[in-house]
Amino acid sequence: MISKICRFIFMRFQYYILTFFNYVIPKNKEYIFIFDKKFKKDNVWAISDYLAHNDNGKRYNIYYYTDTVNESYSNIIFIKNPIFALWKQMRSKYIFYSYRGDGIKIFKSARDQIIVDTMHGSPLKNIGYLASKSRFNKLWKYEDSFDFILCVSDFFKEIVKKSFGANEEQCIVLGYPRNDIIFKEENTLDSINIMKGEYSKIILWVPTWRESINGEKNNESNKEFPILDLDNIGLLNDYLLNANILLIIKPHPFQLDLEIFHGIHSNIKIIKNHDLQQNKIEFYQLFTEVDALLTDYSSVYFDFLLTMKPIGFTIDDFDCYRDKRGFVVDSPLEIMPGDKITNLEELIIFITGIKENRDKFYTERKAINDLANKYKDGNSTKRIIEFLGM
């Protein structure tokens, strides 16, 4: 307990010291700072990429702080040194970030500076203040760490206000930049050795990491992955083989060591972040090439709704997850428009429906899409740039 209190005091002290220096250090109106230490890309990369390819971005120096660099742009300067990154962060007129973790230095913006939290998803599970009843546990006030925070709809604006203490002016409903790519038809599966024409259907499975508020695994008994285990993954593959369907699973990085992913299956392909980065594929590009999505409590399905393709939800640990992590709404199942899957048999029923082009949740899916996504045009990045006057 004492160590936690000491850490809290130190981090608060650091916040005020950094804020002081940020106030007195002069800003360069042509500097943009992007924080993406783990190179997760997400919304901040979409903004950087847009500016790098458009005339209004040519006049800026874009400083991109990341541990990993595998891209090359004439006006994007990649930074690895944390001290140099902090200096450029304090010198920049515009600061963008998607993740508060990963070592970002938090401070209050100066008068001639704009800090934008681009978010990394529309929340279904509790986050921010909703994930903890005590504000004392927070190292700083969320609402003091940004001038604007991105939202995708008025529905989520209210949730963001509760989660991060944001006021009405801070919440800007402009859409997520990363989702713009969903509206561009591109053939990316070939790059990861998937020939789309060889299969009748392709389904993408994106599970969330089972983690509770205190960081412990949030599974019933020893369950580490929804539905599948060593005993039934072979049965699922046999069904997929006979139906000529490919199931692409993109596990969370913490799930990659699970034993069920060590085997080789003809119609189940595991893809990793490394596979996408190595082939310069944006994760959201896959949405245009698959026929359906499987997920659970991951916010990715709100983005996938923009495709209006079918979604299946694995909820075999729903009660446990609700009790340990919690959701931002009282009845989350009501805003999950798709099959609710609790076992292998129900999973196969869902896949069969995809094979036979049955879509019984279309009307419900459209209603939730209208609730969750105000814009469906692929112009979110442009709206943000124009809003900020860049």
C-alpha positions in Angstrom: 0.0 0.0 0.0 2.8 2.4 0.9 4.6 1.7 -2.4 1.3 2.5 -4.3 0.9 5.8 -2.4 4.6 6.7 -3.1 4.1 5.9 -6.8 0.9 8.0 -6.9 2.7 11.0 -5.4 5.7 10.6 -7.7 3.5 10.4 -10.8 1.4 13.4 -9.8 4.6 15.4 -9.1 5.9 14.3 -12.5 2.6 15.4 -14.1 2.9 18.9 -12.7 6.6 19.3 -13.5 6.0 18.2 -17.1 3.0 20.6 -17.4 5.2 23.5 -16.1 7.9 22.8 -18.7 5.3 22.3 -21.4 3.9 25.7 -20.6 7.2 27.6 -20.9 8.7 25.7 -23.9 7.8 27.5 -27.1 5.8 25.6 -29.7 6.5 25.2 -33.4 3.2 25.4 -35.3 4.7 23.2 -38.0 5.4 20.3 -35.6 3.1 17.3 -35.1 3.9 14.7 -32.5 2.5 11.1 -32.7 2.8 8.7 -29.8 2.7 5.1 -30.8 5.5 3.4 -28.9 4.5 -0.2 -29.7 3.7 0.7 -33.3 0.1 -0.4 -33.0 -0.7 2.1 -35.7 -4.5 2.5 -35.1 -6.0 5.9 -35.5 -2.8 7.9 -35.1 -1.1 6.1 -38.0 -4.2 6.8 -40.2 -3.8 10.5 -39.5 0.0 10.4 -40.2 -0.5 8.5 -43.4 -3.2 10.9 -44.6 -1.0 14.0 -43.9 2.0 12.3 -45.6 0.0 11.9 -48.8 -1.9 15.1 -48.9 -0.7 18.6 -49.8 -2.0 20.2 -46.5 0.3 17.8 -44.6 3.5 18.6 -46.6 4.1 21.8 -44.6 4.4 19.8 -41.3 7.2 18.0 -39.6 5.6 14.8 -38.3 7.5 13.3 -35.3 6.4 9.7 -34.8 7.6 8.1 -31.5 7.7 4.3 -31.8 9.9 1.3 -30.8 9.5 -0.3 -34.2 10.0 1.3 -37.6 9.3 -0.4 -40.9 7.9 2.5 -42.9 9.5 5.3 -44.8 8.1 8.7 -45.6 9.9 11.9 -46.5 8.0 14.0 -44.0 7.5 11.5 -41.1 10.5 11.5 -38.7 10.5 8.3 -36.7 11.9 8.6 -33.1 13.1 5.9 -30.8 14.9 8.0 -28.1 12.4 8.8 -25.3 14.2 12.0 -24.2 14.3 13.4 -27.7 10.6 12.3 -28.1 9.6 14.2 -25.0 11.4 17.3 -26.3 9.5 17.1 -29.6 6.3 16.4 -27.8 6.6 19.6 -25.8 7.6 21.6 -28.9 4.7 20.4 -31.1 1.6 22.3 -31.9 -0.4 19.1 -32.3 -0.1 15.9 -30.3 -2.0 12.7 -31.1 -2.2 9.5 -29.2 -4.4 6.4 -29.0 -3.2 4.5 -25.9 -2.6 6.1 -22.5 -0.3 3.2 -21.5 3.0 2.2 -23.1 4.9 5.0 -21.3 3.3 8.1 -22.7 4.2 11.3 -20.8 1.0 13.0 -19.7 0.7 16.7 -19.1 -1.8 19.5 -19.6 -1.7 21.2 -23.0 -0.3 24.8 -23.3 -2.4 27.6 -24.7 -1.0 27.3 -28.2 -1.1 23.5 -28.3 -3.8 20.9 -29.1 -3.7 17.4 -27.7 -6.1 14.8 -29.2 -6.9 11.4 -27.8 -7.9 9.5 -30.8 -9.1 6.5 -28.8 -8.5 2.9 -29.8 -12.1 1.7 -30.0 -15.7 2.3 -29.1 -15.9 0.7 -25.6 -18.2 -2.2 -24.7 -16.3 -3.2 -21.6 -15.7 -0.8 -18.7 -12.8 1.6 -19.1 -11.4 4.7 -17.4 -13.4 5.9 -14.4 -16.1 3.2 -15.1 -13.4 0.5 -14.6 -12.6 1.7 -11.1 -14.9 3.3 -8.5 -12.0 5.3 -6.9 -10.6 8.3 -8.7 -7.7 8.2 -6.2 -6.4 5.2 -8.0 -5.8 7.3 -11.1 -2.5 9.0 -11.5 -4.0 12.0 -13.2 -7.4 13.2 -14.2 -8.2 11.8 -17.7 -9.9 14.9 -18.8 -6.8 17.0 -18.1 -4.7 14.9 -20.5 -6.4 16.0 -23.8 -8.2 18.9 -25.4 -10.3 16.7 -27.6 -11.2 13.1 -27.6 -12.6 11.3 -30.7 -16.1 9.7 -30.7 -17.9 7.9 -33.5 -21.5 8.7 -32.5 -23.6 10.6 -29.9 -24.3 7.3 -28.2 -20.6 6.7 -27.5 -20.0 10.4 -26.7 -22.1 9.9 -23.6 -20.1 6.8 -22.6 -16.8 8.6 -23.2 -17.9 11.5 -21.1 -18.6 9.1 -18.2 -15.5 7.0 -18.8 -13.0 9.9 -19.0 -14.7 12.8 -17.4 -14.8 14.7 -20.7 -17.0 17.7 -21.2 -19.3 18.3 -24.2 -16.7 20.5 -26.0 -13.9 18.0 -25.6 -15.9 15.2 -27.3 -15.8 15.5 -31.1 -18.0 13.1 -33.1 -16.1 12.8 -36.3 -15.4 9.0 -36.6 -12.2 7.0 -36.4 -9.5 7.6 -39.0 -8.5 3.9 -39.0 -12.0 3.0 -40.3 -11.5 5.0 -43.5 -9.7 2.1 -45.0 -12.8 -0.1 -44.7 -14.3 1.8 -47.6 -11.4 1.0 -49.9 -11.4 -2.2 -51.8 -7.9 -3.7 -51.8 -6.6 -7.3 -52.2 -4.4 -7.9 -49.2 -5.0 -11.6 -48.4 -2.6 -12.7 -51.2 0.2 -11.0 -49.2 -0.3 -13.5 -46.4 -0.7 -16.5 -48.7 -4.4 -16.7 -48.6 -6.0 -17.2 -52.0 -9.5 -15.9 -51.6 -10.8 -17.6 -54.7 -10.0 -21.1 -53.2 -12.7 -20.8 -50.6 -16.5 -20.4 -50.6 -16.4 -18.2 -47.5 -13.7 -16.6 -45.3 -14.5 -15.8 -41.6 -12.3 -13.6 -39.4 -12.2 -14.4 -35.7 -10.9 -11.7 -33.4 -11.2 -12.5 -29.6 -10.5 -10.0 -26.9 -7.9 -10.6 -24.2 -9.5 -12.0 -21.1 -8.3 -9.6 -18.4 -10.1 -8.2 -15.4 -9.6 -4.8 -13.8 -6.8 -6.0 -11.6 -4.9 -7.5 -14.5 -5.8 -11.2 -13.7 -7.1 -13.6 -16.3 -10.9 -13.3 -16.5 -11.9 -16.8 -17.4 -14.1 -19.4 -15.8 -11.9 -22.3 -14.6 -8.8 -22.6 -16.9 -10.5 -21.4 -20.1 -8.0 -19.3 -22.1 -9.8 -19.1 -25.4 -13.5 -19.0 -26.2 -15.2 -22.2 -27.4 -12.1 -24.0 -28.8 -9.8 -26.4 -27.0 -7.5 -29.3 -28.0 -10.4 -31.7 -28.1 -12.6 -29.9 -30.5 -10.4 -27.8 -32.8 -9.8 -30.8 -35.0 -13.6 -31.3 -35.3 -14.1 -27.7 -36.3 -11.4 -28.0 -38.9 -13.0 -31.1 -40.4 -16.3 -29.2 -40.8 -14.5 -26.2 -42.4 -12.7 -28.5 -44.8 -15.9 -30.2 -45.9 -17.6 -26.8 -46.3 -14.6 -25.2 -48.1 -14.5 -22.4 -45.6 -11.4 -20.7 -44.2 -11.4 -19.5 -40.6 -8.7 -16.8 -40.0 -8.0 -16.4 -36.3 -6.1 -13.3 -35.1 -5.4 -14.0 -31.4 -4.4 -11.4 -28.9 -0.6 -11.3 -28.7 -0.9 -12.8 -25.1 -2.8 -15.8 -26.5 -0.2 -16.8 -29.1 1.5 -19.3 -26.8 -1.7 -21.3 -26.3 -1.3 -25.0 -27.2 -4.3 -25.0 -29.5 -2.5 -22.7 -31.9 0.6 -24.9 -32.1 -1.0 -27.5 -34.4 -1.4 -27.3 -38.2 -4.9 -27.2 -39.6 -5.9 -27.0 -43.2 -8.7 -24.6 -42.9 -7.8 -22.6 -39.8 -5.1 -20.0 -40.3 -3.5 -18.0 -37.4 -2.3 -14.6 -38.3 -0.2 -12.3 -36.0 0.5 -8.6 -35.8 3.9 -9.4 -37.1 2.5 -11.0 -40.3 0.5 -7.9 -41.0 3.3 -5.5 -40.3 5.8 -7.5 -42.3 3.5 -7.3 -45.3 2.4 -3.7 -44.7 -1.2 -4.7 -44.2 -3.6 -2.6 -42.0 -5.7 -4.9 -39.8 -8.9 -3.1 -40.9 -8.1 -3.9 -44.6 -9.1 -7.5 -43.8 -12.7 -6.4 -43.2 -13.3 -5.8 -46.9 -12.2 -9.3 -47.8 -13.9 -11.6 -45.3 -17.5 -12.6 -45.3 -18.2 -12.5 -41.6 -16.7 -11.7 -38.2 -16.4 -13.8 -35.0 -15.7 -11.9 -31.8 -16.8 -11.6 -28.2 -16.6 -8.4 -26.2 -14.0 -6.7 -28.4 -15.0 -3.3 -29.6 -13.8 -4.3 -33.1 -17.3 -5.3 -34.0 -18.5 -1.7 -33.8 -16.0 -1.0 -36.6 -17.0 -4.1 -38.5 -20.6 -3.0 -38.5 -19.6 -0.5 -41.2 -19.4 -3.4 -43.6 -22.9 -4.6 -42.7 -21.6 -8.2 -42.9 -22.8 -10.9 -40.4 -21.3 -11.1 -36.9 -21.2 -14.0 -34.4 -20.5 -13.4 -30.7 -18.8 -16.1 -28.5 -20.2 -15.5 -25.0 -19.4 -18.7 -23.2 -17.9 -16.8 -20.3 -20.4 -13.9 -20.3 -21.5 -14.0 -16.7 -17.9 -14.2 -15.5 -16.7 -11.4 -17.7 -19.7 -9.2 -16.7 -19.0 -9.7 -13.0 -15.2 -9.2 -13.1 -14.8 -6.6 -15.8 -18.2 -5.1 -16.4 -19.8 -3.4 -19.4 -20.5 0.2 -20.2 -24.2 -0.5 -20.7 -26.7 -2.5 -18.5 -27.8 -4.9 -21.2 -24.8 -5.4 -23.6 -26.4 -8.3 -25.4 -29.0 -5.9 -26.7 -26.3 -4.1 -28.7 -24.6 -7.2 -30.0 -26.5 -7.9 -33.2 -25.7 -11.4 -34.2 -25.7 -15.1 -33.1 -24.8 -15.7 -29.5 -22.5 -18.7 -29.4 -21.7 -20.7 -26.3 -20.4 -24.0 -27.6 -19.0 -25.7 -30.7 -22.4 -26.8 -32.0 -23.7 -23.2 -32.0 -20.5 -22.1 -33.7 -21.0 -24.6 -36.5 -24.6 -23.4 -36.8 -23.4 -19.8 -37.2 -20.8 -20.9 -39.8 -23.4 -22.9 -41.7 -25.6 -19.8 -41.9 -22.7 -17.9 -43.4 -22.2 -20.7 -45.9 -25.9 -20.6 -46.9 -26.1 -16.8 -47.0 -28.6 -16.6 -44.2 -28.7 -13.2 -42.5 -31.4 -13.1 -39.9 -29.8 -10.2 -38.0 -29.6 -7.7 -40.9 -32.3 -5.4 -39.6 -30.9 -5.5 -36.0 -27.4 -4.9 -37.3 -28.4 -1.9 -39.3 -30.1 -0.4 -36.3 -27.0 -0.8 -34.1 -24.7 0.4 -36.9 -26.8 3.6 -37.0 -26.5 3.9 -33.2 -22.8 3.2 -33.1 -21.5 4.9 -36.2 -22.7 8.4 -37.2 -20.5 8.5 -40.4 -20.3 5.7 -42.9 -18.3 7.5 -45.7 -14.6 6.8 -45.2 -13.8 10.5 -44.6 -13.2 10.6 -40.9 -9.5 11.6 -41.2 -10.4 14.5 -43.5 -13.0 15.7 -41.0 -10.6 15.7 -38.2 -7.9 17.6 -40.1 -10.4 20.2 -41.2 -11.9 20.5 -37.6 -8.4 21.2 -36.2 -7.6 23.7 -39.0 -4.6 21.9 -40.2 
